[in-house]
Amino acid sequence: MTFRTPRPRRLALPALRPPAFTGRLHDARTATAVGRWLGAAFAVCFVTGLVSHYLQRPPGPLADRLPTRPVWGYALSQGLHVAAGLAAIVLLLVKLWAVYPRLFAWPPVRSVRHALERLSVALLVASAVFEVFTGLLNIVEWYPWPFAFVPVHFAVAWIATGSILLHIAVKAPEIREHWRRRSAGTRSLPAAAGPLTADDGPPAAADGSPASSGGPLPAEDEGDRRSLLLATGGAIGVVTLTTVGQSFTPLKAFDLLAPRHPDHGPQGLPVNRTATAAGVSARDLRQWRLDVGGPRPYVLTLDALRAMPQTRARLPIACVEGWSVDADWTGVPVRTLIERAGGRPGATAVRVTSLEADGAYRVTEMGAGYAGDPLTLLALTLNGQVLSLDHGFPARIVAPNRPGVLQTKWVHRLEVL
């Protein structure tokens, strides 16, 4: 009798294949529809971000030319910046959901051109995600990273904008084909079409042959897409309604998710940087004097400053985090102090120094346009009350159409330049 050793059976390994996506909304039409809104949101963020950035960095050719009117211009600009940025978070998540099956396209790289295109898309996604989420953390003033937020956020904004423009240029034919519901490419999609990728040709039938085209999208596809877009719009509406009240005060009753409420804070006004955080105490102010430098320098006590002719103005405090509040301010026009020191109002810039122990805005420069404006005040009261310590007692700068970080508190020196 002979015994045969059984041969070991070979394990059949499944073929490695990319995952299949059958959802009807992972297609070019959905990506284009959401992309239009997302592009508009990023455009608003970029333009308003440029305005804010250059306003915060005087002197400079742009900062010196920006007008002081309307007085609420910066409040509107920065409110739009934050509102559009929050809307962009919702849109970006929906856009990424619509196109993420393309990450699994096979083969992953088909040519040098395809590789470059995928790298450009990776740069676009990375920069867009970085911008919206660092911007979100800036709103709540949480900075868990080791780099300075403002210059890095500004630099990446240019990268994101360039990437978006490049992406639009590369995808222009596909965008044109799917721009509207009845565009040529959208009408030609068959009922059973799977997700399209940038490099897919016409959708194939089950046997691999090109699918027939020419018919309209099935009703269920367009209905699902409409539902997705309505839900996206609804989410944006909820986010906007519950945050925009921090700058658009008629809606302040719905200000549930914003980190600031326009009525909450000392003297009914929010505060970003308190006196304690700035290293300023009441003890430092016992012998306070205002030192005004220029061709004819002089020094004023608080009583002498209060004895000068006062001007009242209703001006907003508008901060980069997106909140703004109108308030009544009373003080001495800066142009009056300039003129007394031998400067020329409207033609002379001013350097303003705070008692803050440190900080990027402890010393700021005010261009001639702001310094000469009759509504730019060295304010002594807020809503009829003496300034509280957190609001800059004994004197602070308040100027029309200017970022809150430049409305310097605890002023002790003005220098005519």
GUKEDO-624712 format. One record per residue (C-alpha): residue number from 1; residue in three letters; x negated, y, z negated. Coordinates in Angstrom, 3 decimals, always signed. Layout:
GUKEDO-624712
(rec NUM ALA (X Y Z)),
...
//
This chain:
GUKEDO-624712
(rec 1 MET (+0.000 +0.000 +0.000)),
(rec 2 THR (-1.327 +3.380 +0.911)),
(rec 3 PHE (-0.586 +6.603 -0.881)),
(rec 4 ARG (-0.495 +9.910 +0.898)),
(rec 5 THR (-1.297 +13.048 -0.979)),
(rec 6 PRO (+1.498 +15.522 -0.363)),
(rec 7 ARG (+0.384 +18.689 +1.326)),
(rec 8 PRO (+1.004 +21.848 -0.660)),
(rec 9 ARG (+3.789 +23.914 +0.739)),
(rec 10 ARG (+2.973 +27.347 +1.953)),
(rec 11 LEU (+4.828 +30.175 +0.327)),
(rec 12 ALA (+6.610 +32.288 +2.874)),
(rec 13 LEU (+5.975 +35.912 +2.025)),
(rec 14 PRO (+8.577 +38.392 +3.181)),
(rec 15 ALA (+7.450 +40.798 +5.837)),
(rec 16 LEU (+6.562 +44.219 +4.508)),
(rec 17 ARG (+9.078 +46.635 +5.887)),
(rec 18 PRO (+10.020 +50.173 +4.916)),
(rec 19 PRO (+13.361 +50.517 +3.116)),
(rec 20 ALA (+16.414 +51.021 +5.275)),
(rec 21 PHE (+18.716 +53.989 +4.707)),
(rec 22 THR (+22.252 +53.761 +5.959)),
(rec 23 GLY (+23.720 +56.919 +4.437)),
(rec 24 ARG (+25.272 +59.066 +7.144)),
(rec 25 LEU (+24.118 +62.375 +5.627)),
(rec 26 HIS (+20.379 +61.691 +5.822)),
(rec 27 ASP (+20.365 +63.226 +9.279)),
(rec 28 ALA (+19.130 +66.249 +11.170)),
(rec 29 ARG (+22.502 +68.017 +11.115)),
(rec 30 THR (+22.691 +67.975 +7.296)),
(rec 31 ALA (+19.043 +68.982 +6.942)),
(rec 32 THR (+19.571 +71.912 +9.337)),
(rec 33 ALA (+22.756 +73.106 +7.626)),
(rec 34 VAL (+21.128 +73.142 +4.176)),
(rec 35 GLY (+17.884 +74.477 +5.603)),
(rec 36 ARG (+19.594 +77.642 +6.869)),
(rec 37 TRP (+20.704 +78.537 +3.350)),
(rec 38 LEU (+17.350 +77.571 +1.857)),
(rec 39 GLY (+15.456 +79.684 +4.381)),
(rec 40 ALA (+17.634 +82.695 +3.571)),
(rec 41 ALA (+17.065 +82.235 -0.175)),
(rec 42 PHE (+13.290 +82.036 +0.266)),
(rec 43 ALA (+13.334 +85.109 +2.542)),
(rec 44 VAL (+15.131 +87.146 -0.158)),
(rec 45 CYS (+12.689 +85.887 -2.796)),
(rec 46 PHE (+9.659 +86.750 -0.662)),
(rec 47 VAL (+10.727 +90.296 +0.237)),
(rec 48 THR (+11.878 +91.209 -3.270)),
(rec 49 GLY (+8.772 +89.538 -4.702)),
(rec 50 LEU (+6.547 +91.759 -2.566)),
(rec 51 VAL (+8.360 +94.844 -3.837)),
(rec 52 SER (+7.945 +93.743 -7.450)),
(rec 53 HIS (+4.310 +92.758 -7.042)),
(rec 54 TYR (+3.166 +96.037 -5.530)),
(rec 55 LEU (+5.261 +98.133 -7.903)),
(rec 56 GLN (+3.462 +96.483 -10.806)),
(rec 57 ARG (+0.028 +97.243 -9.391)),
(rec 58 PRO (-0.380 +100.985 -8.958)),
(rec 59 PRO (-2.232 +102.887 -7.759)),
(rec 60 GLY (-2.042 +101.697 -4.186)),
(rec 61 PRO (-0.767 +102.771 -0.798)),
(rec 62 LEU (+2.516 +100.872 -1.131)),
(rec 63 ALA (+3.158 +101.604 -4.815)),
(rec 64 ASP (+2.608 +105.331 -4.245)),
(rec 65 ARG (+5.096 +105.397 -1.364)),
(rec 66 LEU (+7.976 +103.501 -2.929)),
(rec 67 PRO (+10.771 +105.954 -3.830)),
(rec 68 THR (+12.059 +106.715 -7.309)),
(rec 69 ARG (+15.629 +106.688 -5.985)),
(rec 70 PRO (+17.975 +105.001 -6.387)),
(rec 71 VAL (+17.151 +104.712 -10.070)),
(rec 72 TRP (+18.607 +101.168 -10.102)),
(rec 73 GLY (+16.631 +99.986 -7.057)),
(rec 74 TYR (+14.202 +97.751 -8.950)),
(rec 75 ALA (+16.996 +96.331 -11.113)),
(rec 76 LEU (+18.846 +95.280 -7.946)),
(rec 77 SER (+15.703 +93.960 -6.259)),
(rec 78 GLN (+14.576 +91.840 -9.186)),
(rec 79 GLY (+18.104 +90.657 -9.938)),
(rec 80 LEU (+18.342 +89.407 -6.353)),
(rec 81 HIS (+14.904 +87.806 -6.666)),
(rec 82 VAL (+15.876 +85.723 -9.683)),
(rec 83 ALA (+19.391 +84.905 -8.427)),
(rec 84 ALA (+18.048 +83.751 -5.050)),
(rec 85 GLY (+15.304 +81.756 -6.774)),
(rec 86 LEU (+17.809 +79.898 -8.944)),
(rec 87 ALA (+19.978 +79.200 -5.898)),
(rec 88 ALA (+16.879 +77.939 -4.077)),
(rec 89 ILE (+16.354 +75.262 -6.750)),
(rec 90 VAL (+19.764 +73.740 -5.962)),
(rec 91 LEU (+19.224 +74.040 -2.205)),
(rec 92 LEU (+15.723 +72.592 -2.338)),
(rec 93 LEU (+16.909 +69.523 -4.240)),
(rec 94 VAL (+19.722 +68.915 -1.721)),
(rec 95 LYS (+17.366 +69.490 +1.219)),
(rec 96 LEU (+14.828 +67.007 -0.167)),
(rec 97 TRP (+17.610 +64.483 -0.746)),
(rec 98 ALA (+18.727 +64.850 +2.884)),
(rec 99 VAL (+15.251 +64.273 +4.340)),
(rec 100 TYR (+13.518 +61.966 +1.870)),
(rec 101 PRO (+14.101 +58.811 +4.015)),
(rec 102 ARG (+11.589 +60.309 +6.451)),
(rec 103 LEU (+8.911 +59.641 +3.852)),
(rec 104 PHE (+9.407 +55.961 +4.665)),
(rec 105 ALA (+9.252 +56.282 +8.445)),
(rec 106 TRP (+7.173 +53.444 +9.963)),
(rec 107 PRO (+4.414 +53.581 +10.966)),
(rec 108 PRO (+3.602 +56.473 +8.628)),
(rec 109 VAL (+1.224 +58.086 +11.132)),
(rec 110 ARG (+1.752 +57.735 +14.876)),
(rec 111 SER (-0.710 +60.227 +16.268)),
(rec 112 VAL (-3.019 +63.045 +15.332)),
(rec 113 ARG (-0.211 +65.525 +15.981)),
(rec 114 HIS (+2.151 +63.508 +13.800)),
(rec 115 ALA (-0.439 +63.371 +11.007)),
(rec 116 LEU (-0.907 +67.142 +11.121)),
(rec 117 GLU (+2.852 +67.632 +11.094)),
(rec 118 ARG (+3.246 +65.448 +8.010)),
(rec 119 LEU (+0.436 +67.306 +6.258)),
(rec 120 SER (+2.140 +70.631 +7.005)),
(rec 121 VAL (+5.421 +69.292 +5.603)),
(rec 122 ALA (+3.607 +68.074 +2.468)),
(rec 123 LEU (+2.130 +71.560 +2.009)),
(rec 124 LEU (+5.567 +73.119 +2.526)),
(rec 125 VAL (+7.247 +70.858 -0.027)),
(rec 126 ALA (+4.463 +71.251 -2.603)),
(rec 127 SER (+4.354 +75.050 -2.358)),
(rec 128 ALA (+8.158 +75.394 -2.390)),
(rec 129 VAL (+8.516 +73.169 -5.465)),
(rec 130 PHE (+5.688 +75.050 -7.190)),
(rec 131 GLU (+7.287 +78.434 -6.516)),
(rec 132 VAL (+10.807 +77.652 -7.706)),
(rec 133 PHE (+9.836 +75.790 -10.846)),
(rec 134 THR (+7.055 +78.135 -12.005)),
(rec 135 GLY (+9.474 +80.980 -11.331)),
(rec 136 LEU (+12.089 +79.227 -13.483)),
(rec 137 LEU (+9.623 +78.861 -16.368)),
(rec 138 ASN (+8.613 +82.502 -16.004)),
(rec 139 ILE (+12.240 +83.528 -16.558)),
(rec 140 VAL (+12.141 +81.885 -19.999)),
(rec 141 GLU (+8.575 +83.125 -20.571)),
(rec 142 TRP (+7.078 +79.655 -20.992)),
(rec 143 TYR (+3.640 +79.221 -19.422)),
(rec 144 PRO (+2.364 +75.663 -20.001)),
(rec 145 TRP (-0.423 +76.023 -17.404)),
(rec 146 PRO (-3.987 +77.343 -17.782)),
(rec 147 PHE (-3.859 +79.863 -14.915)),
(rec 148 ALA (-2.475 +83.401 -14.757)),
(rec 149 PHE (+1.090 +83.211 -13.472)),
(rec 150 VAL (+1.383 +86.444 -11.468)),
(rec 151 PRO (-1.604 +86.156 -9.065)),
(rec 152 VAL (-1.122 +82.418 -8.499)),
(rec 153 HIS (+2.634 +82.722 -7.943)),
(rec 154 PHE (+1.980 +85.576 -5.504)),
(rec 155 ALA (-0.697 +83.645 -3.581)),
(rec 156 VAL (+1.395 +80.474 -3.298)),
(rec 157 ALA (+4.331 +82.589 -2.080)),
(rec 158 TRP (+2.275 +83.449 +1.006)),
(rec 159 ILE (+1.401 +79.769 +1.499)),
(rec 160 ALA (+5.063 +78.753 +1.172)),
(rec 161 THR (+6.190 +81.480 +3.587)),
(rec 162 GLY (+3.545 +80.550 +6.152)),
(rec 163 SER (+4.484 +76.873 +5.820)),
(rec 164 ILE (+8.165 +77.669 +6.349)),
(rec 165 LEU (+7.424 +79.704 +9.487)),
(rec 166 LEU (+5.187 +76.933 +10.833)),
(rec 167 HIS (+7.849 +74.327 +10.071)),
(rec 168 ILE (+10.514 +76.377 +11.859)),
(rec 169 ALA (+8.250 +76.755 +14.896)),
(rec 170 VAL (+7.509 +73.017 +15.050)),
(rec 171 LYS (+11.129 +71.996 +14.468)),
(rec 172 ALA (+12.704 +74.703 +16.643)),
(rec 173 PRO (+13.997 +72.265 +19.323)),
(rec 174 GLU (+15.560 +69.985 +16.682)),
(rec 175 ILE (+17.015 +72.943 +14.762)),
(rec 176 ARG (+18.545 +74.278 +17.976)),
(rec 177 GLU (+20.082 +70.885 +18.737)),
(rec 178 HIS (+21.761 +70.686 +15.328)),
(rec 179 TRP (+22.343 +74.328 +14.414)),
(rec 180 ARG (+26.122 +74.147 +14.714)),
(rec 181 ARG (+28.693 +71.424 +14.429)),
(rec 182 ARG (+29.205 +71.449 +18.201)),
(rec 183 SER (+25.576 +71.885 +19.246)),
(rec 184 ALA (+24.355 +69.521 +21.951)),
(rec 185 GLY (+22.335 +67.233 +19.667)),
(rec 186 THR (+25.022 +67.013 +17.025)),
(rec 187 ARG (+27.753 +66.141 +19.547)),
(rec 188 SER (+25.629 +63.358 +21.015)),
(rec 189 LEU (+25.197 +61.465 +17.740)),
(rec 190 PRO (+27.041 +58.117 +17.880)),
(rec 191 ALA (+29.348 +56.918 +15.153)),
(rec 192 ALA (+26.942 +54.263 +13.878)),
(rec 193 ALA (+23.811 +56.388 +14.039)),
(rec 194 GLY (+21.392 +55.948 +11.186)),
(rec 195 PRO (+19.121 +58.615 +9.789)),
(rec 196 LEU (+17.137 +60.574 +12.331)),
(rec 197 THR (+13.539 +61.543 +11.798)),
(rec 198 ALA (+11.525 +64.210 +13.515)),
(rec 199 ASP (+9.882 +61.665 +15.788)),
(rec 200 ASP (+12.791 +59.363 +16.400)),
(rec 201 GLY (+14.184 +59.401 +19.874)),
(rec 202 PRO (+17.873 +58.918 +20.569)),
(rec 203 PRO (+19.464 +56.520 +18.079)),
(rec 204 ALA (+19.210 +52.915 +19.123)),
(rec 205 ALA (+21.945 +50.319 +19.230)),
(rec 206 ALA (+21.683 +46.995 +17.395)),
(rec 207 ASP (+19.784 +45.364 +20.264)),
(rec 208 GLY (+17.216 +48.129 +20.408)),
(rec 209 SER (+18.558 +49.815 +23.506)),
(rec 210 PRO (+19.394 +53.503 +23.425)),
(rec 211 ALA (+22.793 +54.152 +21.987)),
(rec 212 SER (+25.436 +55.829 +24.041)),
(rec 213 SER (+25.923 +59.532 +23.516)),
(rec 214 GLY (+28.276 +62.292 +24.450)),
(rec 215 GLY (+31.010 +61.762 +21.887)),
(rec 216 PRO (+31.697 +63.987 +18.899)),
(rec 217 LEU (+30.664 +63.076 +15.375)),
(rec 218 PRO (+33.186 +60.793 +13.693)),
(rec 219 ALA (+35.626 +62.562 +11.366)),
(rec 220 GLU (+34.332 +60.775 +8.255)),
(rec 221 ASP (+30.760 +61.975 +8.908)),
(rec 222 GLU (+31.786 +65.598 +9.276)),
(rec 223 GLY (+34.127 +65.307 +6.292)),
(rec 224 ASP (+31.355 +63.910 +4.081)),
(rec 225 ARG (+29.000 +66.652 +5.223)),
(rec 226 ARG (+31.567 +69.331 +4.523)),
(rec 227 SER (+32.090 +67.888 +1.040)),
(rec 228 LEU (+28.333 +67.897 +0.397)),
(rec 229 LEU (+27.985 +71.517 +1.519)),
(rec 230 LEU (+31.003 +72.607 -0.533)),
(rec 231 ALA (+29.578 +70.865 -3.605)),
(rec 232 THR (+26.227 +72.552 -3.004)),
(rec 233 GLY (+27.907 +75.939 -2.671)),
(rec 234 GLY (+29.905 +75.257 -5.821)),
(rec 235 ALA (+26.756 +74.369 -7.777)),
(rec 236 ILE (+25.085 +77.583 -6.598)),
(rec 237 GLY (+28.189 +79.529 -7.596)),
(rec 238 VAL (+28.189 +78.055 -11.112)),
(rec 239 VAL (+24.464 +78.714 -11.594)),
(rec 240 THR (+24.839 +82.287 -10.326)),
(rec 241 LEU (+27.961 +83.049 -12.364)),
(rec 242 THR (+26.372 +81.817 -15.604)),
(rec 243 THR (+23.067 +83.682 -15.147)),
(rec 244 VAL (+23.616 +86.855 -13.102)),
(rec 245 GLY (+25.335 +88.602 -16.021)),
(rec 246 GLN (+21.901 +89.371 -17.475)),
(rec 247 SER (+21.453 +91.943 -14.691)),
(rec 248 PHE (+24.984 +92.509 -13.338)),
(rec 249 THR (+26.633 +93.548 -16.574)),
(rec 250 PRO (+30.278 +93.331 -15.372)),
(rec 251 LEU (+29.729 +89.547 -15.524)),
(rec 252 LYS (+27.906 +89.535 -18.867)),
(rec 253 ALA (+30.795 +87.633 -20.479)),
(rec 254 PHE (+29.788 +84.596 -18.357)),
(rec 255 ASP (+26.067 +84.899 -19.180)),
(rec 256 LEU (+25.783 +81.395 -20.654)),
(rec 257 LEU (+22.586 +79.962 -19.124)),
(rec 258 ALA (+20.363 +83.031 -18.740)),
(rec 259 PRO (+17.683 +83.479 -21.431)),
(rec 260 ARG (+18.699 +87.131 -21.950)),
(rec 261 HIS (+22.024 +88.772 -22.699)),
(rec 262 PRO (+22.242 +92.494 -21.868)),
(rec 263 ASP (+23.784 +93.357 -25.273)),
(rec 264 HIS (+21.521 +91.280 -27.513)),
(rec 265 GLY (+18.502 +92.890 -29.106)),
(rec 266 PRO (+17.452 +95.831 -31.281)),
(rec 267 GLN (+19.715 +98.846 -30.670)),
(rec 268 GLY (+21.783 +96.702 -28.297)),
(rec 269 LEU (+18.977 +96.246 -25.758)),
(rec 270 PRO (+16.868 +93.123 -25.081)),
(rec 271 VAL (+13.164 +93.130 -25.924)),
(rec 272 ASN (+10.519 +91.030 -24.189)),
(rec 273 ARG (+7.494 +92.002 -26.262)),
(rec 274 THR (+8.060 +92.899 -29.896)),
(rec 275 ALA (+5.852 +95.198 -31.946)),
(rec 276 THR (+4.558 +92.194 -33.896)),
(rec 277 ALA (+3.577 +90.402 -30.674)),
(rec 278 ALA (+1.851 +93.570 -29.454)),
(rec 279 GLY (-0.060 +94.020 -32.713)),
(rec 280 VAL (+1.624 +97.341 -33.564)),
(rec 281 SER (+2.792 +98.082 -37.117)),
(rec 282 ALA (+4.456 +101.022 -38.843)),
(rec 283 ARG (+1.212 +101.580 -40.758)),
(rec 284 ASP (-0.574 +102.327 -37.454)),
(rec 285 LEU (+1.915 +105.149 -36.751)),
(rec 286 ARG (+1.671 +107.175 -39.962)),
(rec 287 GLN (-0.827 +109.607 -38.440)),
(rec 288 TRP (+0.462 +109.294 -34.868)),
(rec 289 ARG (-0.494 +112.009 -32.398)),
(rec 290 LEU (+0.029 +112.315 -28.664)),
(rec 291 ASP (-3.284 +113.040 -26.962)),
(rec 292 VAL (-2.824 +114.654 -23.539)),
(rec 293 GLY (-5.973 +114.848 -21.417)),
(rec 294 GLY (-6.565 +117.079 -18.406)),
(rec 295 PRO (-8.093 +120.431 -17.434)),
(rec 296 ARG (-6.413 +121.927 -20.515)),
(rec 297 PRO (-6.222 +119.046 -23.033)),
(rec 298 TYR (-4.072 +119.282 -26.134)),
(rec 299 VAL (-2.644 +117.204 -28.977)),
(rec 300 LEU (+0.981 +117.048 -30.182)),
(rec 301 THR (+2.468 +115.759 -33.407)),
(rec 302 LEU (+5.807 +113.955 -33.329)),
(rec 303 ASP (+7.531 +117.035 -34.764)),
(rec 304 ALA (+5.985 +119.244 -32.081)),
(rec 305 LEU (+7.087 +116.815 -29.375)),
(rec 306 ARG (+10.633 +116.800 -30.729)),
(rec 307 ALA (+10.656 +120.590 -30.759)),
(rec 308 MET (+10.031 +120.775 -27.010)),
(rec 309 PRO (+12.975 +121.029 -24.535)),
(rec 310 GLN (+14.547 +117.585 -24.208)),
(rec 311 THR (+16.074 +115.909 -21.152)),
(rec 312 ARG (+18.737 +113.191 -21.235)),
(rec 313 ALA (+18.892 +110.532 -18.513)),
(rec 314 ARG (+20.765 +107.274 -18.017)),
(rec 315 LEU (+18.236 +104.809 -16.652)),
(rec 316 PRO (+17.911 +101.023 -16.541)),
(rec 317 ILE (+15.229 +98.913 -18.138)),
(rec 318 ALA (+14.666 +96.179 -15.546)),
(rec 319 CYS (+12.255 +93.320 -16.182)),
(rec 320 VAL (+10.605 +90.817 -13.882)),
(rec 321 GLU (+12.488 +87.991 -15.600)),
(rec 322 GLY (+15.645 +89.261 -13.916)),
(rec 323 TRP (+17.484 +91.063 -16.708)),
(rec 324 SER (+18.340 +94.764 -16.675)),
(rec 325 VAL (+20.402 +97.129 -18.814)),
(rec 326 ASP (+21.371 +100.767 -18.382)),
(rec 327 ALA (+20.829 +102.997 -21.411)),
(rec 328 ASP (+20.842 +106.663 -22.395)),
(rec 329 TRP (+17.348 +108.022 -23.033)),
(rec 330 THR (+16.303 +111.424 -24.358)),
(rec 331 GLY (+12.785 +112.810 -24.301)),
(rec 332 VAL (+10.320 +115.237 -22.752)),
(rec 333 PRO (+9.811 +115.054 -18.974)),
(rec 334 VAL (+6.315 +113.821 -18.176)),
(rec 335 ARG (+5.980 +116.551 -15.549)),
(rec 336 THR (+6.296 +119.143 -18.360)),
(rec 337 LEU (+3.405 +117.533 -20.244)),
(rec 338 ILE (+1.352 +117.366 -17.022)),
(rec 339 GLU (+1.907 +121.013 -16.238)),
(rec 340 ARG (+0.899 +122.074 -19.724)),
(rec 341 ALA (-2.353 +120.094 -19.380)),
(rec 342 GLY (-3.220 +121.889 -16.121)),
(rec 343 GLY (-1.987 +119.247 -13.690)),
(rec 344 ARG (+0.303 +119.763 -10.717)),
(rec 345 PRO (+3.674 +117.986 -11.001)),
(rec 346 GLY (+4.351 +115.945 -7.872)),
(rec 347 ALA (+0.678 +115.874 -6.889)),
(rec 348 THR (-0.993 +114.506 -10.033)),
(rec 349 ALA (-1.108 +110.914 -11.235)),
(rec 350 VAL (-1.228 +109.981 -14.916)),
(rec 351 ARG (-2.935 +107.238 -16.898)),
(rec 352 VAL (-0.812 +105.994 -19.814)),
(rec 353 THR (-2.337 +104.231 -22.818)),
(rec 354 SER (-0.411 +102.232 -25.413)),
(rec 355 LEU (-1.259 +101.357 -29.013)),
(rec 356 GLU (-0.969 +97.659 -28.114)),
(rec 357 ALA (-3.895 +95.623 -29.362)),
(rec 358 ASP (-4.259 +93.894 -26.006)),
(rec 359 GLY (-2.302 +92.936 -22.917)),
(rec 360 ALA (-2.463 +93.387 -19.161)),
(rec 361 TYR (-0.318 +96.532 -19.304)),
(rec 362 ARG (-1.844 +98.274 -22.323)),
(rec 363 VAL (-3.249 +100.877 -19.905)),
(rec 364 THR (-1.260 +101.678 -16.763)),
(rec 365 GLU (-1.344 +104.289 -14.045)),
(rec 366 MET (+1.675 +106.237 -12.890)),
(rec 367 GLY (+1.596 +107.565 -9.335)),
(rec 368 ALA (+2.270 +111.197 -8.565)),
(rec 369 GLY (+5.792 +110.437 -7.309)),
(rec 370 TYR (+6.840 +108.922 -10.627)),
(rec 371 ALA (+4.883 +111.358 -12.795)),
(rec 372 GLY (+6.469 +114.341 -11.051)),
(rec 373 ASP (+10.034 +113.034 -11.059)),
(rec 374 PRO (+12.233 +115.086 -13.429)),
(rec 375 LEU (+13.859 +111.873 -14.750)),
(rec 376 THR (+10.554 +110.304 -15.823)),
(rec 377 LEU (+10.537 +110.806 -19.582)),
(rec 378 LEU (+8.365 +110.319 -22.588)),
(rec 379 ALA (+11.454 +109.068 -24.400)),
(rec 380 LEU (+12.044 +109.577 -28.121)),
(rec 381 THR (+15.603 +108.257 -28.519)),
(rec 382 LEU (+17.679 +105.376 -27.170)),
(rec 383 ASN (+21.458 +105.691 -26.989)),
(rec 384 GLY (+21.296 +108.653 -29.362)),
(rec 385 GLN (+19.154 +106.871 -31.969)),
(rec 386 VAL (+15.468 +107.222 -32.759)),
(rec 387 LEU (+13.550 +104.445 -31.025)),
(rec 388 SER (+13.110 +101.323 -33.113)),
(rec 389 LEU (+9.601 +99.972 -33.521)),
(rec 390 ASP (+10.319 +97.117 -31.086)),
(rec 391 HIS (+11.499 +99.634 -28.478)),
(rec 392 GLY (+8.305 +101.661 -28.673)),
(rec 393 PHE (+8.609 +104.118 -31.558)),
(rec 394 PRO (+7.641 +106.889 -31.622)),
(rec 395 ALA (+7.469 +107.440 -27.841)),
(rec 396 ARG (+7.661 +105.370 -24.683)),
(rec 397 ILE (+7.745 +105.878 -20.939)),
(rec 398 VAL (+11.056 +105.512 -19.096)),
(rec 399 ALA (+11.018 +106.142 -15.337)),
(rec 400 PRO (+13.564 +105.567 -12.558)),
(rec 401 ASN (+13.244 +102.535 -10.253)),
(rec 402 ARG (+10.247 +101.074 -12.091)),
(rec 403 PRO (+9.469 +97.597 -13.531)),
(rec 404 GLY (+10.014 +97.186 -17.257)),
(rec 405 VAL (+6.388 +96.169 -17.850)),
(rec 406 LEU (+5.376 +99.678 -16.740)),
(rec 407 GLN (+7.857 +101.420 -19.057)),
(rec 408 THR (+5.016 +101.600 -21.568)),
(rec 409 LYS (+5.877 +101.486 -25.260)),
(rec 410 TRP (+3.959 +102.952 -28.237)),
(rec 411 VAL (+2.356 +105.619 -26.038)),
(rec 412 HIS (-0.406 +107.606 -27.722)),
(rec 413 ARG (-2.344 +109.046 -24.771)),
(rec 414 LEU (-1.521 +110.580 -21.392)),
(rec 415 GLU (-4.384 +111.478 -19.104)),
(rec 416 VAL (-3.932 +113.671 -16.038)),
(rec 417 LEU (-5.937 +112.174 -13.180)),
//
